[in-house]
Amino acid sequence: APADHPLYNTIRYSYLMDYLFDLPQADTYHVTLYFDECFHNPGESRIFKILTQGTQVDQFDLVPLCVASNGTRYLLVKSYDVVISSSNLTLDIGFQGVNDNALVSAIQVTGTLQLPTPTPTP
């Protein structure tokens, strides 16, 4: 998505954030996270962890991934697959700051929801 896309019009940031999504069925869901570092400058740092279902799946420094040494800003998209079982149909996406607040612009969750094939009527 381009930088002026509505996904990047807002951000959420905090040292600890947790998002819960109630899902329709057990499945492997594809979680896409969108990031836009709009506060820090080259040479600064924003390290945080990404957790799914309470388990750490990533840790990175957002600033060097989104801000070039000349100050040019870039967007970052990261994706993770999360298996949701029938015993717990809630997807939990967490963010934990390490040296600064965690930050996210948007979260997208997609699954392979299989709708029943309609039976044709004569």
Order of alpha helices (4+ residues) and beta strands (2+ residues): beta-beta-beta-beta-beta-alpha-beta-beta-beta-beta
